[in-house]
Amino acid sequence: MPELSEFQADFLQYMKVNSFSKAPEGLYEPVDYIMQLGGKRLRPVLVLMAYQLFEETYDEALPVSMAVEVFHNFSLVHDDIMDAAPLRRGKPTVHHRYGLNTGILSGDVMLILCYEFLLKVEKRHLVADLVAVFNEMAVKVCEGQQYDMDFETRKDVTIPAYLTMIEYKTAALIECCLALGAILAEAGSENVDHLRAFGRNIGLAFQMQDDILDTFGDPEKFGKKVGGDILNNKKTFLVLKAMELASAEDRKALDTWMETTEVNEEEKITAVRALFRKWKVHELAAEKMDQYQKTAFEHLLQVQAPAAKKQLLFDLADQLLVREV
């Protein structure tokens, strides 16, 4: 039975064979650039793992795994443009290296290339189902991004609205990866539904963990500066829960901090973190994360596949959801 590293290696080999080194170089070199920046390749691996639950090999799922990885990187290219981000994984972002117009156009062609890979599957009778699930996900990711941008200026954001936003922006793609693998393996609607629910809940748990680590994590382990969400006035679960539970005085203080940009960064992070600790919202976020993980595992247990194969997904989820605070 393959290990995680084998899924990753096989995907990377497929990506190498299907590189985007072609003319015009000005369009495709940025595509190769973003695709080669690294990462754990979690999303394509999930496609392969879901397929392999029901089949002996997973070569047939490689084109679909490539489609989701191209989509993921396409979304990063355009996210970086919208955020005016100079770096991605420690390297210049596509639009900083190649220019804004190229960033937009190369991102556009990446979205089109996703469908080219979906059309490479040998089971032609499944193409319409695969595209339908892929399109549903792609629309949700765009909707989630718009909600996220809208929330920056809204003062009436609720926790349910926030959870919908992260479900669309983060969890939808993880859910889609598992669904695509199961559909391609012709696993049946019940198995597909349980894997979708598993992926959706793991995605929500992962984002909840990210909210916690951004404020309370170890910078060395988290991989970026702690407190970024606070400095960017992001309306995370921690902020919204604190607003819900805090006294009028503390709500006013938090509201003032979250509207402030001209301030000492460490002072702001320390003050907001203290308010979070006072009202124990990081503990409530951790409880919420655990609930999502529990629900995810309950759905994975219901999937009709060999226990040893499902264990790979259990193990991967556990690796992703390890507390560092």
C-alpha positions in Angstrom: 0.0 0.0 0.0 1.4 3.4 -1.0 2.7 5.8 1.7 2.1 9.6 1.5 5.6 10.1 0.1 4.8 7.7 -2.8 1.6 9.6 -3.7 3.6 12.9 -3.7 6.5 11.4 -5.8 4.1 10.0 -8.4 2.3 13.3 -8.7 5.5 15.2 -9.0 6.7 12.9 -11.8 3.4 13.4 -13.6 3.7 17.2 -13.2 7.3 17.0 -14.5 6.2 15.1 -17.6 3.3 17.6 -18.1 5.2 20.8 -17.7 4.1 24.0 -19.4 7.3 24.8 -21.2 5.9 25.9 -24.5 5.4 29.0 -26.6 4.6 31.7 -26.0 7.1 31.7 -23.2 5.8 35.0 -21.8 2.5 33.2 -21.0 3.6 29.8 -19.9 6.9 30.4 -18.1 5.0 32.1 -15.2 2.7 29.0 -15.0 5.7 26.7 -14.6 7.2 29.1 -12.1 4.2 29.1 -9.7 3.8 25.3 -10.1 7.4 24.7 -9.2 7.4 26.8 -6.0 6.7 23.8 -3.9 4.2 23.0 -1.2 3.0 19.6 0.2 0.8 18.9 -2.9 -2.0 18.1 -0.4 -4.8 18.6 -2.9 -3.6 16.3 -5.7 -2.6 13.7 -3.1 -6.2 13.7 -1.8 -7.5 13.0 -5.2 -5.2 10.0 -5.6 -5.9 8.7 -2.1 -9.7 8.9 -2.6 -9.4 7.0 -5.9 -7.1 4.4 -4.4 -9.6 3.7 -1.7 -11.6 1.8 -4.3 -8.9 0.7 -6.8 -5.6 -1.1 -6.8 -3.7 1.6 -8.6 -4.2 5.3 -9.2 -2.6 6.2 -12.5 -5.9 7.0 -14.0 -6.5 9.7 -11.4 -3.3 11.6 -12.1 -4.8 14.0 -14.7 -7.6 14.9 -12.3 -5.0 15.5 -9.5 -3.2 17.8 -11.9 -6.4 19.7 -12.6 -6.9 20.5 -8.9 -3.3 21.5 -8.3 -3.3 23.8 -11.3 -6.6 25.3 -10.0 -5.1 25.8 -6.5 -2.1 27.6 -8.0 -4.2 29.7 -10.3 -6.1 30.9 -7.2 -2.8 31.8 -5.5 -1.7 33.8 -8.5 -4.9 35.9 -8.5 -5.1 36.1 -4.7 -1.5 37.5 -4.6 -2.6 40.2 -7.2 -5.6 41.1 -5.1 -3.6 41.2 -1.9 -0.6 43.1 -3.6 1.6 40.4 -2.0 5.3 40.6 -2.9 6.2 37.0 -1.8 4.8 33.5 -2.1 6.7 30.7 -0.3 9.6 33.0 0.1 9.9 33.8 -3.6 8.6 36.8 -5.7 4.9 36.4 -6.6 4.1 35.9 -10.3 2.9 39.5 -10.8 6.0 40.9 -9.0 8.3 38.8 -11.1 6.6 39.0 -14.5 4.3 42.0 -14.2 0.6 42.6 -13.4 -0.8 42.0 -16.9 1.2 38.7 -17.2 0.0 37.6 -13.8 -3.6 38.1 -14.8 -3.3 36.4 -18.2 -1.2 33.5 -17.0 -3.7 32.9 -14.2 -6.5 32.9 -16.8 -4.9 30.3 -18.9 -4.3 28.1 -15.8 -8.0 28.0 -15.2 -8.5 26.8 -18.8 -5.8 24.2 -18.5 -7.6 22.7 -15.5 -10.4 21.6 -17.9 -7.8 20.2 -20.4 -6.6 17.8 -17.6 -10.1 16.9 -16.6 -10.8 15.9 -20.2 -7.8 13.5 -20.2 -9.6 10.9 -18.1 -10.2 7.6 -19.9 -13.7 7.1 -18.4 -15.4 9.5 -20.8 -18.8 8.8 -19.4 -17.7 10.4 -16.1 -16.4 13.7 -17.6 -19.7 15.6 -17.1 -20.0 14.6 -13.4 -16.3 15.5 -12.8 -16.8 18.9 -14.5 -20.0 19.6 -12.5 -18.3 19.0 -9.2 -15.2 21.0 -10.2 -17.4 23.9 -11.4 -19.4 23.9 -8.1 -16.1 24.1 -6.2 -14.7 26.9 -8.4 -17.7 29.1 -8.0 -17.6 28.6 -4.2 -14.0 29.5 -4.0 -14.7 32.8 -5.9 -17.7 33.5 -3.7 -15.6 32.8 -0.6 -13.0 35.2 -1.8 -15.6 37.9 -2.3 -17.1 37.3 1.1 -13.6 37.6 2.6 -13.1 41.0 0.9 -16.5 42.2 1.8 -15.9 41.4 5.5 -13.0 43.8 5.6 -15.3 46.7 5.6 -18.4 45.2 7.2 -19.1 45.6 11.0 -22.1 43.2 11.0 -20.2 39.9 10.2 -21.6 37.0 12.2 -19.9 33.7 13.1 -22.2 31.7 10.7 -21.3 34.1 7.9 -17.6 33.6 8.7 -18.0 29.8 8.7 -19.7 30.0 5.3 -16.8 32.1 4.0 -14.1 29.6 5.1 -16.2 26.7 3.9 -16.3 28.2 0.5 -12.8 29.7 0.4 -10.8 26.8 2.0 -12.9 23.7 2.6 -14.6 23.5 -0.8 -11.4 22.6 -2.7 -10.5 19.9 -0.2 -14.0 18.5 -0.4 -13.8 18.6 -4.2 -10.5 16.7 -4.4 -12.0 13.7 -2.4 -15.2 13.8 -4.4 -13.4 13.8 -7.8 -11.3 10.8 -6.8 -14.3 8.8 -5.6 -16.4 9.7 -8.6 -13.6 8.7 -11.0 -13.4 5.4 -9.1 -17.2 4.9 -9.5 -17.5 4.5 -5.8 -21.2 5.2 -5.6 -23.1 8.2 -4.3 -23.1 7.3 -0.6 -19.3 6.9 -0.5 -18.9 10.2 -2.5 -21.2 12.0 0.0 -19.3 10.7 3.0 -15.9 11.6 1.5 -17.2 15.1 0.6 -18.4 15.6 4.2 -15.0 14.3 5.5 -13.2 16.8 3.3 -15.5 19.7 4.1 -15.1 19.2 7.9 -11.4 18.7 7.7 -11.1 21.9 5.7 -13.1 23.8 8.3 -11.0 22.3 11.1 -7.8 23.2 9.3 -8.9 26.9 8.9 -9.9 27.0 12.6 -6.5 25.8 13.5 -4.9 28.4 11.2 -6.9 31.1 13.0 -5.5 29.9 16.3 -1.9 29.5 15.1 -1.8 32.9 13.5 -2.3 34.5 16.9 -0.9 32.0 19.4 1.4 29.8 17.3 5.2 29.4 17.4 6.5 31.5 14.4 9.2 28.9 13.7 6.6 26.1 13.4 3.9 28.2 11.9 6.1 29.4 9.0 5.2 33.1 9.1 5.0 36.0 11.5 2.4 35.5 14.2 -0.3 38.1 14.5 -0.8 38.8 10.8 -4.6 38.5 11.1 -4.7 41.0 13.9 -2.5 43.5 12.0 -4.7 43.1 8.9 -7.9 43.5 11.0 -9.2 40.2 9.8 -12.5 39.2 11.2 -11.5 35.7 12.3 -13.5 33.3 14.5 -11.4 34.6 17.5 -12.4 38.2 16.9 -16.1 37.4 16.3 -16.3 35.2 19.3 -14.6 37.8 21.5 -17.1 40.4 20.3 -19.9 38.1 21.1 -18.7 37.2 24.7 -16.8 40.2 25.9 -18.0 43.0 28.2 -19.1 46.3 26.7 -15.8 47.8 27.7 -13.7 45.0 26.2 -15.8 45.0 23.0 -15.1 48.7 22.6 -11.4 48.2 23.2 -11.2 45.3 20.7 -13.2 47.3 18.1 -10.8 50.2 18.5 -7.8 48.0 18.0 -9.3 46.2 15.0 -9.9 49.6 13.3 -6.4 50.9 14.0 -3.6 50.7 11.4 -1.3 53.5 12.5 0.1 51.8 15.7 3.0 49.9 17.1 2.6 46.4 15.7 3.7 44.5 18.8 1.6 46.6 21.1 -1.5 45.9 19.0 -0.8 42.1 18.8 -0.2 42.0 22.6 -3.3 43.9 23.5 -5.7 41.9 21.2 -4.1 38.6 22.3 -4.7 39.5 25.9 -8.4 40.1 25.2 -8.6 36.8 23.5 -7.0 35.1 26.5 -9.3 36.9 28.9 -12.4 35.6 27.2 -10.8 32.2 26.3 -11.9 32.4 22.7 -8.8 30.5 21.5 -10.0 27.6 23.7 -13.5 27.8 22.1 -11.9 27.8 18.7 -9.9 24.7 19.6 -13.1 23.0 20.7 -14.8 24.0 17.4 -11.8 22.5 15.5 -12.1 19.3 17.5 -15.8 19.1 16.7 -15.1 19.4 13.0 -12.4 16.8 13.1 -14.7 14.4 15.0 -17.5 14.9 12.5 -15.0 14.3 9.6 -13.8 11.1 11.1 -17.3 9.8 11.6 -18.0 10.3 7.9 -14.7 8.6 6.9 -15.7 5.6 9.0 -18.9 5.2 7.0 -17.0 5.0 3.7 -17.2 1.4 2.3 -13.5 0.8 1.7 -10.7 -1.3 3.3 -9.8 0.0 6.8 -6.1 0.0 6.0 -6.6 2.3 3.0 -8.8 4.6 5.0 -6.2 4.8 7.7 -4.0 6.8 5.3 -6.6 9.5 5.3 -7.0 9.4 9.0 -3.3 9.7 9.4 -3.0 12.6 7.0 -5.8 14.5 8.7 -4.0 14.0 12.1 -0.8 15.3 10.6 -2.6 18.4 9.4 -4.4 19.1 12.6 -1.6 19.0 15.2 -1.8 21.7 17.8 1.3 23.8 18.3 0.0 26.0 21.2 
